[in-house]
Amino acid sequence: MARPISIAKMLLVMLALSCVALGCNALPGKDPIHDSERTAWTFGAVSGGILLLTVLGYFLREKRGLWAVILSAVLFITHPAWTVSAWFGDCGMAKVNGSQWFTAILGVLATYQIIRWIAGRSSTADLP
C-alpha cells in the first residue's frame, strides 16, 4: 500500500518548484539583470526626450494642454526605470515591460500635443 505524502513534504516540493520557476536562471556568460537594467534605463532616457517634446508642444500650442504635461511629468517621475528593482523576482522583466508601457503612454501624450498643435495651425491658416 502506498504511503500518503506528508504536508511538510508537499510544501517543500512546492517551495523548490517555485524557486526554480521564479528564480533568475541565467545561461553561462549572460547577465539578464544588468541587461534588463540597461534596457529599462534606455527607455527611461527616451521617456525624458519625449517629456521634453510634450513640454515643447505645450508652448507651441500657446500654453494649452497642461494636463498632458502634468501627466507626462508624473509618468516620468514614477517611471519603472528608476522605481522598480530588477534584483527581485523575474530578472527585471517587469521593469522592462513597465518601462515599455510608460514610454509608450508618454509617446501618445507627446503625439497628442503635436497633432493638436498642427491641427490648430491649419485651422488658423484657413482664416482670411
C-alpha positions in Angstrom: 0.0 0.0 0.0 1.3 3.5 -0.9 2.2 5.8 1.9 0.5 9.2 1.9 2.7 12.2 1.3 3.0 14.5 4.3 2.0 18.1 4.1 5.6 19.2 5.0 7.0 17.2 2.0 4.4 18.7 -0.3 5.2 22.3 0.9 8.9 21.6 0.5 8.4 20.4 -3.1 6.2 23.4 -3.9 8.8 25.8 -2.4 11.5 24.1 -4.5 9.4 24.3 -7.7 8.6 28.0 -7.1 12.2 28.9 -6.6 13.1 27.3 -9.9 10.1 28.9 -11.7 10.5 32.3 -10.2 14.3 32.4 -9.9 16.7 34.1 -12.3 18.5 31.3 -14.0 21.0 32.8 -16.5 22.8 31.0 -19.2 26.6 30.9 -18.8 28.1 34.2 -19.9 24.7 36.0 -19.8 23.8 38.7 -17.3 20.0 39.1 -17.5 19.7 41.5 -14.6 22.1 44.1 -16.0 20.7 43.6 -19.5 17.2 44.5 -18.0 18.7 47.4 -16.2 20.3 48.8 -19.3 17.2 48.3 -21.4 14.9 50.0 -18.8 17.3 52.9 -18.4 17.3 53.3 -22.2 13.5 53.5 -22.1 13.8 56.0 -19.3 16.2 58.2 -21.3 13.8 58.0 -24.3 11.0 59.0 -21.9 12.9 62.1 -20.9 13.2 63.2 -24.5 9.5 62.5 -25.0 8.7 64.6 -22.0 10.7 67.5 -23.4 8.7 67.1 -26.7 5.4 67.2 -24.7 6.6 70.4 -23.0 7.6 71.9 -26.3 4.1 71.0 -27.7 2.6 72.8 -24.7 4.4 76.0 -25.5 3.9 75.7 -29.3 0.1 75.4 -28.5 0.3 78.7 -26.6 0.1 77.0 -23.2 -2.7 74.6 -23.9 -2.8 71.0 -22.9 -1.3 71.5 -19.4 -2.9 68.2 -18.3 -0.7 66.3 -20.8 2.4 67.9 -19.4 1.5 67.2 -15.8 0.6 63.6 -16.6 3.8 63.2 -18.6 5.8 64.6 -15.7 4.2 62.2 -13.2 4.8 59.3 -15.5 8.4 60.3 -16.0 9.0 60.7 -12.2 7.4 57.3 -11.4 9.0 55.6 -14.5 9.8 51.9 -13.7 13.4 52.5 -14.9 14.1 54.1 -11.5 11.2 52.9 -9.3 11.2 49.1 -10.0 14.1 46.8 -9.0 15.4 44.2 -11.3 17.0 42.2 -8.4 13.9 40.6 -7.1 11.7 38.1 -8.9 11.9 37.9 -12.6 15.4 39.2 -13.6 14.0 42.6 -14.4 11.4 41.6 -17.0 8.6 43.5 -15.1 10.9 46.5 -15.0 11.5 46.4 -18.8 7.8 45.7 -19.6 6.7 48.6 -17.3 9.3 50.8 -18.9 7.9 50.0 -22.3 4.4 50.8 -21.3 5.3 54.1 -19.6 7.4 55.2 -22.6 4.5 54.3 -25.0 2.0 56.3 -22.9 4.4 59.2 -22.9 4.7 58.9 -26.7 0.9 59.0 -27.0 0.8 62.2 -24.9 3.5 63.9 -26.9 1.8 62.8 -30.2 -1.4 64.3 -28.9 0.3 67.6 -28.2 1.9 67.8 -31.6 -1.2 66.7 -33.5 -3.3 69.4 -31.6 -0.6 72.0 -32.5 -0.7 71.0 -36.2 -4.5 71.0 -36.2 -4.5 74.4 -34.6 -2.1 75.8 -37.1 -4.1 74.5 -40.1 -7.4 75.9 -38.8 -6.0 79.4 -38.3 -4.3 79.3 -41.7 -7.7 78.8 -43.3 -9.0 82.1 -41.9 -8.9 85.1 -44.2 
